[in-house]
Amino acid sequence: MSSDKKYRYKRGHAPFDVQDGSAHRRIDVIEEPARPLGDKRAALLARRRRPATMSRASASQSARVVSSADATLTFSLRQAAGGMLVERTHCRSLGPRIVLRMLFDSPERFDRWCASEPVRFDDPMLFDQLCRHGHEVLCSSG
């Protein structure tokens, strides 16, 4: 008794069809090209892909803006009453836009935050600009 099972497919039910000695793979409906987006969805997608603009809080006063080459990560640094306000905006082409605002009152706390910022590994040039401009803003506010 053999444990091998042999299945017989009728023509058109196999994952591939054999005609004239050559196998042709059938294309399922799910493998067809995606249908085009509607007008509203295409407009929303185009708006999401635009680079993020500065928020009203950052635009109201002079702010130093440092961003990555593709503008997916932007840091806005400006003076505040208690020290320096940093606005970190991370916006991917598809996905949520994340905005973090932090207030630093001393260069030591800013340095501690910079030491844990992941951009130092991803984009060292951006990280260097962030640290340099951050210290300039903190020193000018004091």
FENJOMO-V601438 format. One record per helix or strand. SS is the DSSP state (A for helix, B for strand). FROM is the first residue (numbers start at 0). TO is the last residue. Records with the same first field share a line. If there is no record, write none. Layout:
SS->FROM-TO + FROM-TO
This chain:
B->15-18 + 21-24 + 63-66 + 72-79 + 82-90 + 96-103
A->28-30 + 38-48 + 55-59 + 106-115 + 118-121 + 123-140
